[in-house]
Amino acid sequence: MEGACIMGETKDIPNELLPKMAKQYNKMKILRVMSLLSTTQGGVDLKTFDFLRRMFIAAYGYQEIVTLMNMQDAGLFKVRDKKAPGYFDWNWEKIKTSFNLLPGGEEGANLLNPSDISYVHNGFAPLSVSVLEMILKEGVSPLSQQGRGVLKQLGLTDDKLKIPNSE
């Protein structure tokens, strides 16, 4: 399911999570998938959000309400609401392509001749490493206009970055 979230194939994820929750599957793994689903989609629609939240609480107990609230506060599990303050239209497909997060495409990493960080991370390159690689390989300064454009794709605008104007 995690791979499906990263690949952008998220249509059936909520329905696949339901039987796993009912069978008391490891709640950390369920939370990870819920977080990936929300993060890669820029949030989930209200109906799916309520469904997942209700099913998680029913399966793991009311004490998990705090866990879900903490995930919401951290932005790991949220409703896709364009009217919300600070809303950012997260385009996972564009980010995945721009930062080459799936080197080798659908086939994954080259296991015989590893030359990319994705070899270590199950075929997926972490976004943080990809940003640093781009800065180091291409010589793009985060303070330059091109660097700011890259960071803007990730939702990191000037008001969130505390970059002095003199640089």
Buried (B, 14 or more C-beta within 10 A) or exposed (E): BBEBBBBEEBEEBBEEBEEBBEEEBEBEEBBBBBBBBBBBBBBBEEEBBEBBBEBBBEBBEEEBEEBBEEBBEEEBBBBBEEEEEEBBEBEBEEBBEBBBBBBBEEEBBBEEEEEBBBBEEEBBBBEEBBBEBBBEEEEBEBEEEEBBEBBEBBBBEEEEEEBEEEE
